[in-house]
Amino acid sequence: MGKKVVLSSVIVEDPAYERGFIEGAGLQLVFVPNDDQETFLKEIVDADAIITADKKITKEMIDSLNNCKVIVRQGIGYDTIDIQRAKEKDIAVCNIPDYCIEEVSEFTVALILNLLRHINTYDKHTREGIWDIQSIYKINGFPEMRRSSTQTLGITGFGKIARLVAKKAKPFGFRIITSDPYIDPKIPEKMGVELVDFDTLIRESDIISVNTPLTPETKHMFNMDVFKKMKNTAYIVNTGRGPLIKEDDLYEALKNKIIAGAALDVTETEPLPPDNKLFTLDNLIITPHAAFFTKDSYLEMRRRACEEVIRVLSGMEPENRVNK
C-alpha cells in the first residue's frame, strides 16, 4: 500500500476526482468528511500528506504528526495553519496562490459596479411593485449615483488579484489608487495606478476594494477610526479575508450612514448565522465566500493540490511552499 494522503475539506463531498490523481500515482487516499473531526485527528497521525481547505491545523495537531511531509491548503490564504511549527518539523505547507485570480477579480469588479449602481436594490424594489428610479434615494437614502469616470477606486494591497481588479476596472474610467508598503512603485506606475499611503487612500476613495493579505498587522485594519475618515458617500468591498474588517464597527458605520454601503464575500465567521445583525442592513451585500467559484477554478484548485502532494511525496520540491 502506498503512502497515505488524508483529504478532509469543506469543498469536497465526493473524493472521486482526487482519488484518480492520488491513487493513479500509487498513493493511498483516505477521505474524511469535513465535519468528522475525531476521525480526522486519528487519521492524520500516520499520514504522509494532508489536503484540506478550511480546517485549522494547530501546533498540537502538527505535533501529533509522525510521518507527514506536506500539508496542502486548497486555496490562497494559509493563516489557518501553524506554518512555523510545521517548518520546525520539516513539513512543507503549500497553497494554490493563483488558481482563482481571474474569478475573484471579476467578482470584485461586479460587486463594485453593483454597489455604485444599486442593481440588487432596484431588483428588490421592482419585485415589490416599486417602479421608480428615485427609489434608491427615497427608500434607502443612498447618495446620488455618479458615473464611474468621476469616481476614485482605492485598492488596498497590490498583489496578483488586486492588479487584475485594477486592469478590469480601468476601462470604466475610474481614477485608481493603491496602498501597498511592500510593492515596487514601478508596478502600479506601469499600470497607470497611483501609489499612495493608506491614509490618503481611505480619505480620497469613493469605493475601496480590500485585497490585503491577513496578518496580525492587517487584522481589523478597517475599523471605526478608518470608517470615520472615509467619505460618507464611500463604499467598501471585501473579497480578501473576513477579519480585515472589524464587523461590529462596520455594522455601526453602515447603520449610522458613516459610510454609504459595503459588499462582503468574506466574513469573520463563516457561515454567518441567520440571525447575525449584518443581515438587517439594506446597504450591505453579503455573498457566501463565492468569489473564487467557477467550474474551472474549482477543478484547477483540486487538481493542483493533488499534484503538489504527489510532487513532494515523489521527493521533488513543492512549487508553492509558504514556510521555506
C-alpha positions in Angstrom: 0.0 0.0 0.0 1.4 3.4 -1.0 2.0 6.5 1.2 -1.1 7.8 2.9 -2.8 11.0 1.9 -5.6 12.3 4.1 -8.2 14.5 2.4 -10.8 16.4 4.5 -12.2 19.6 3.0 -15.3 21.7 3.2 -15.3 21.9 -0.6 -15.1 18.1 -1.3 -18.0 15.9 -0.7 -17.1 13.2 -3.3 -13.4 12.5 -3.5 -13.5 10.6 -6.8 -11.7 13.4 -8.6 -8.8 13.4 -6.1 -8.8 9.7 -6.0 -8.0 9.5 -9.7 -4.8 11.6 -9.2 -3.7 10.2 -5.8 -4.2 6.5 -6.5 -3.0 6.9 -10.0 0.3 8.0 -8.6 0.5 4.8 -6.4 -0.6 6.6 -3.2 -3.4 5.7 -0.8 -6.2 8.3 -0.4 -8.1 8.4 2.9 -11.2 10.6 2.7 -12.7 12.0 5.9 -15.9 14.1 5.8 -15.2 17.6 6.8 -17.4 17.5 9.9 -15.8 14.4 11.4 -13.0 16.0 13.4 -12.5 13.0 15.6 -11.7 10.7 12.7 -9.5 13.4 11.0 -7.4 13.7 14.1 -6.9 9.9 14.2 -6.1 9.5 10.5 -3.5 12.3 10.3 -1.2 10.8 12.9 0.4 8.4 10.4 -0.4 10.4 7.3 2.3 11.3 4.8 0.3 14.2 3.4 -2.8 16.3 4.3 -5.1 18.1 1.9 -7.7 20.5 3.4 -9.4 23.8 2.7 -10.7 25.4 5.9 -9.5 23.2 8.8 -7.5 24.9 11.4 -4.2 23.0 11.7 -2.8 23.8 15.1 0.6 23.4 16.8 -0.9 20.5 18.8 -2.1 18.8 15.6 1.2 19.2 13.9 3.0 17.8 17.0 0.9 14.6 16.6 2.1 14.0 13.0 4.6 11.2 12.8 5.1 10.9 9.0 3.8 14.0 7.4 5.9 15.7 4.7 3.4 18.2 3.3 0.1 20.0 4.1 -1.6 21.5 1.2 -4.4 24.1 1.5 -6.9 24.2 -1.3 -6.8 27.9 -1.5 -4.7 31.0 -1.4 -4.6 32.1 2.3 -2.9 29.9 4.8 -3.5 31.7 8.1 -5.4 28.6 9.5 -2.2 26.6 9.6 0.7 27.0 12.1 3.3 27.3 9.4 6.1 28.0 11.8 5.6 24.8 13.8 5.3 22.9 10.5 8.6 24.3 9.4 10.2 23.2 12.7 9.1 19.7 11.9 10.3 20.0 8.3 6.7 19.7 7.0 6.1 21.8 3.8 3.0 23.9 3.9 1.7 24.7 0.4 -1.1 26.8 -1.1 -2.5 27.3 -4.6 -1.7 31.0 -4.9 -3.2 31.9 -8.3 -5.9 29.3 -9.2 -8.8 31.7 -9.0 -7.3 35.2 -9.5 -9.5 35.7 -12.7 -12.7 34.7 -10.8 -12.0 36.8 -7.7 -11.0 39.9 -9.7 -14.2 39.6 -11.8 -16.4 39.1 -8.8 -14.8 42.1 -7.1 -15.5 44.4 -10.1 -19.0 43.0 -10.3 -19.6 44.0 -6.6 -18.0 47.4 -7.2 -20.4 48.1 -10.1 -23.4 46.7 -8.2 -22.7 49.0 -5.2 -22.3 52.0 -7.3 -25.4 51.4 -9.4 -27.6 49.6 -6.8 -28.6 46.8 -9.2 -29.6 44.4 -6.4 -31.7 47.1 -4.7 -33.5 48.1 -7.8 -34.3 44.4 -8.5 -35.7 44.1 -5.0 -37.8 47.2 -5.4 -39.3 46.3 -8.8 -40.2 42.8 -7.5 -42.1 44.6 -4.7 -44.0 46.7 -7.2 -42.0 49.9 -6.8 -41.2 51.1 -10.3 -39.3 54.3 -9.5 -35.7 55.2 -10.5 -35.6 57.5 -7.4 -36.4 54.6 -5.0 -32.8 54.1 -4.0 -32.8 57.6 -2.6 -36.3 57.8 -1.3 -36.4 54.4 0.4 -32.7 53.6 1.1 -31.2 57.0 1.4 -28.2 56.2 -0.8 -26.1 59.1 -2.0 -26.6 60.3 -5.6 -25.1 58.0 -8.2 -22.2 59.3 -10.3 -20.6 58.0 -13.5 -17.5 55.9 -12.9 -15.2 58.4 -14.6 -15.9 60.8 -11.7 -15.0 58.2 -9.1 -11.8 57.1 -7.3 -11.3 53.4 -6.8 -8.9 52.6 -4.0 -7.3 49.2 -3.7 -5.5 48.1 -0.5 -2.7 45.8 -1.4 -1.4 45.3 -4.9 -0.8 41.6 -5.4 -2.0 39.4 -8.2 -5.7 39.8 -7.6 -5.6 43.5 -6.9 -3.7 44.1 -10.2 -6.4 42.3 -12.1 -9.1 44.3 -10.3 -7.2 47.4 -11.5 -6.8 46.1 -15.0 -10.5 45.2 -15.3 -11.8 48.4 -13.7 -9.6 50.7 -15.7 -11.8 50.7 -18.9 -14.7 52.0 -16.8 -12.8 55.3 -16.4 -12.1 55.2 -12.6 -9.1 57.0 -11.2 -7.4 54.1 -9.4 -5.1 54.4 -6.4 -3.5 51.8 -4.3 -1.7 51.5 -1.0 0.9 48.8 -0.5 4.1 49.4 1.5 5.8 46.4 0.0 5.2 46.9 -3.7 7.8 48.0 -6.2 6.4 51.5 -7.1 7.2 50.8 -10.8 4.5 48.1 -10.9 1.4 50.3 -10.3 3.0 53.2 -12.2 3.3 51.0 -15.3 -0.4 50.2 -15.0 -1.5 53.8 -14.6 -2.3 53.3 -10.9 -1.3 55.9 -8.3 0.6 54.6 -5.3 -0.5 56.5 -2.2 -0.3 56.0 1.6 -3.2 54.3 3.4 -4.5 57.5 4.9 -4.7 59.1 1.5 -6.5 56.1 0.1 -9.2 56.0 2.7 -9.8 59.7 2.5 -9.9 60.1 -1.3 -11.6 56.8 -2.4 -15.2 56.7 -3.4 -15.1 52.9 -3.3 -12.4 50.7 -1.7 -11.5 47.1 -2.7 -9.8 45.2 0.2 -7.2 42.9 -1.3 -4.6 42.8 1.5 -3.3 39.5 3.0 -4.4 38.8 6.5 -1.6 39.2 9.0 -1.5 40.2 12.7 -0.8 43.7 11.5 -3.7 43.9 9.0 -6.4 42.2 11.2 -9.2 44.8 11.7 -7.3 47.3 9.6 -10.8 48.6 8.7 -12.3 49.7 11.9 -14.4 52.7 13.2 -11.5 55.1 13.2 -10.9 54.3 9.5 -14.6 54.4 8.6 -14.8 57.9 10.1 -12.0 59.1 7.9 -13.7 57.8 4.7 -16.2 59.8 2.7 -19.8 59.3 4.0 -20.7 58.6 0.4 -18.0 55.9 0.1 -18.4 52.1 -0.3 -16.2 49.2 0.6 -15.8 45.7 -0.9 -14.1 42.8 0.8 -13.2 39.7 -1.3 -9.9 39.2 0.6 -10.2 37.8 4.2 -13.0 38.4 6.6 -11.0 39.6 9.6 -9.5 42.5 7.6 -12.7 44.4 8.6 -14.0 44.7 12.2 -17.6 43.7 11.6 -19.1 45.2 14.7 -17.6 48.6 13.6 -18.8 48.0 10.0 -22.3 47.4 11.3 -22.3 50.7 13.2 -20.8 52.6 10.3 -23.4 51.3 7.9 -26.3 51.6 10.3 -25.4 55.2 11.1 -24.5 56.1 7.5 -20.9 56.9 8.4 -20.2 55.2 5.0 -22.7 54.6 2.3 -22.5 50.8 1.8 -20.5 47.7 1.6 -20.2 44.2 0.0 -18.7 41.3 1.8 -17.8 37.9 0.2 -15.8 37.0 3.3 -16.8 37.4 6.9 -15.1 37.0 10.3 -17.3 33.9 11.0 -18.3 31.7 8.1 -21.0 30.8 7.6 -22.7 33.8 9.2 -25.6 32.7 11.4 -29.0 33.7 10.0 -29.7 36.0 13.0 -26.5 38.0 12.5 -27.2 41.7 12.8 -25.4 42.4 9.5 -28.4 40.8 7.7 -30.6 43.6 9.0 -28.8 46.2 6.9 -30.2 47.2 3.5 -26.9 48.9 2.4 -24.9 45.7 2.6 -24.4 42.9 0.1 -23.3 39.5 1.5 -22.3 36.6 -0.6 -21.2 33.1 0.7 -17.4 33.2 0.0 -18.2 32.6 -3.6 -15.8 34.9 -5.5 -13.4 32.1 -6.3 -16.1 29.7 -7.6 -16.4 28.6 -11.1 -16.2 25.1 -12.5 -12.8 25.9 -14.0 -11.2 27.3 -10.8 -12.8 24.6 -8.6 -11.3 21.8 -10.6 -8.0 23.5 -11.0 -7.7 24.0 -7.2 -8.4 20.4 -6.5 -6.1 19.1 -9.2 -3.2 21.3 -8.2 -3.5 20.4 -4.6 -3.1 16.7 -5.6 -0.2 17.5 -7.9 1.6 19.3 -5.1 1.2 16.3 -2.8 2.4 13.9 -5.5 5.4 16.1 -6.2 6.5 16.2 -2.6 5.9 12.5 -1.9 7.9 11.7 -5.0 10.9 13.5 -3.5 10.6 16.7 -5.5 10.5 20.3 -4.3 7.0 21.7 -4.0 6.0 24.6 -6.3 4.3 26.7 -3.8 5.8 26.3 -0.3 4.9 29.1 2.0 7.1 28.1 5.0 10.6 27.8 3.5 
